[in-house]
């Protein structure tokens, strides 16, 4: 699996652009970060990407997991963030369908 690798020096806006572009292209988005600063930048990027995507009718959410990885022969713990895509239903369509199903899609 391919990962966007985010460091503490990564620009959240640039990473957000990459996330939004991958989502629009239908490419699965997975992020890997090592260290508190890197995880902070990654989460900020997801929040910014969400702001880019919501006006297009797409929302995203994420799920973090731990992973043991090797960097230069040294074992480290990384945070991997899977990004999930949700298509939003326009409000006009929401009135024409079952509201429970629409609520499930919207959140």
N, C-alpha and C positions, 0 to 999 in steps of 0.2 A: 504494500500500500504506500502511496506517495503522501508526503506530509509537507505542508507549508511550515518551514522552520522559522520561528519567531524568537528573536533575542531581545534583551533589555534595551538595545539600541535601535530596534526596528521602529519605523514610523507607523503608528497605528493607522493613519490615513492611507498610507501606501498599502499596508496589509489589507485594510478594508476594501480598497479598490480591487485587489487581487481576489478577495473572497467574493465580492459582488460579481466580478467578471466570470469567475468559475461557476457561480450559481446560475447566472444568465446563460452560460454555455452548457449547462447540465452536467458539469463535472463534479464528482463528489469532493467535498471539502473536509480535510482533516488537518489539524494544526498540531505542531509539537513544540513545546517550550520547556526549557530547563532553568529553574530558578524563579524566585518571586517576581523580579523585575520583568522577566520575559513573559510570565503568565499574565501579569498586569497589562502589558502591551497587547497581548493576544486577546484578552477579554475586551479591552477598549476597542480593538479592531472589529470584533464581532458586533459590538454595540453600534459603532459607526456604520458598518456594512448594513446592519438592520435598517438604519435611517435612510441609506441609499436605496434599499430594495422595497420598503413598504409602499412608497408612492407608485411602484410598478405593479402592485398587486401580489407581491411575494413577501413572506415573512420568514425569518430564520430563528432557530433556537439552537442550543448547544448542550452537549453532555460531556463532562470531563471524566477521564480515567487516568490511572497511574500506569506507567510503563517503566520497566528497568531496561536501560540502554547502555551501551559502551561508547565512551568518547575517549579516544586516544588510549585505549586499553584500560580505562578506568570506568567502573560501574557507577552510573548516575540514575536518579529517578527523574523521569520526565512526566509532564502533564500532557496528555493528548486530548484534544478537543474535537469531537465529531460535530459537524454542523448539519442540522436537519432543515429541509426546505418545506414550507407550507404555502400553498396557493390560497390567497384570500378570495372570498366571495364578495362581489359588490353588494352593497346594501339593497339595491333594487332587486337583485336575484334572491337575496335573503328573504324578502317578503313573499316570494313565489314558491318557496320550498319549506320543508320541515325545519323549524327553528333549532331543534336540538342538533340536527346534523350540521347545520350552518355554524352553530356555536362551536362544535367540535373542530371544524375546519379552520375557524378563525383563531383558535388559541393553541 
